[in-house]
């Protein structure tokens, strides 16, 4: 969700890549709640942070505590930023509960990213 949001909010100000420490697939709930904002992430795929090992980035932003703990060190002058959001993918419950969590985290991410790009 963070990748889709940053691409929409920042336009061409940033070259955006995203990855996870334990990638699986893009969750249907994420696709649905992003579509509510007019952002199509259905073509995205879950990538491993290992794919980017050794590359230089201006910023590496982790958005959950697990990712922050497991994120590798990137070379150069990469600025590490950590934002501690709940991981909506681990929420149990019915579809309404899961969607509500994805929406809340999406909105929190959007707010944080808006502040970041200013």
N, C-alpha and C positions, 0 to 999 in steps of 0.2 A: 504494500500500500504506500509505503514511504516513497518508493521510486516513482510511482504514478503521480503522487501528489506533488513531488518536487519538480517533475517534468512539467506538470501543468502550471504550477505557481511561478516557476523561475524561467520558463521558456528556454531560451538558449544561453542563459547566464552561466549554467553549469553543464558539464558533461556528467551524466548520472549513470551509476552502475549500482546494483544491489546484489547482495548475497547473504547466505545464512551459514551458521555454523553446523546446522543439521538439516539441510534442505530436503524437502519432500516434493511437494507440488503446491501450486497456488491454490489456496483454499476457495471453494465455491462461495463461501460467505464473503470473502474479500472481494471477489469479482462482483458480487451483487451489490455490496455497499459502495463500492467505487463507482459502479454504473449509475447509482443514484445521484452522483455528482457530475455525471457525464464523462467519466474517465473510464476508458476501456482497458483493463489489464488482462483480458482473457487470453491475449497472445503472449503474455509474460510466462517465463518458466523459472522455476526455483534453481538457483545456482549456488554452488559451494564457494565459500570465501577462499578456499584453497586455489580456485581457478585464478584468483587475482594476486596470489602470493608473489612477492618480488616486484610488483608494479608500484609506481609512485602515485600518490594521490595528494591533493591539497588537504582534503578532509576525509576522515573515516568516522562515520557516525553510527554508533550502536544504539539500538532502540529498545533493548530489553537486557536485563541483568545477565542472563545466561550468555548472550552474545558478547557482552562486555568482558566477561570472565574468560571466554574461549577465543576471542579475536586475536589473530596473530599480529605481530609487529610489522608495520610496513616501512620500507626504506625512505630515506630522504627527510624532508621537513613536514611530513604528514602530521596534521593536527588531529588528535583523537578527541572526539566529543561523545559523551554518553548521556542518553536520555532514558530514564527508567520508566518505560511504559509496560503495562500488563501485556502478556502474550495472548492475544485472543484465540490463537489456534489451540490452546490447551484447555479452554473453557468447556466444561461438560454441561449437558442439559439439552433441552429441546431447541428447535430451530429459532424460535423467538428469542430465547436467552442468548444463544450464540450470536445472532445477528445484532442484538442490542450491544453486546460487548464489542463486536467488530466496528459498529458505528461509533461507539464512544472512543475507542482507540483511534479510529480514523480521524475523528474530529480533534482529538488531542494532538495527534501528529500534525494535522494541518495547521493548527495554531502555532505549534513549535516551529514548524518549517517556515511559516510566514514571518515569524520573528527572526529566524536565522538568515533569511535572504535579504532582510532590510539592511 
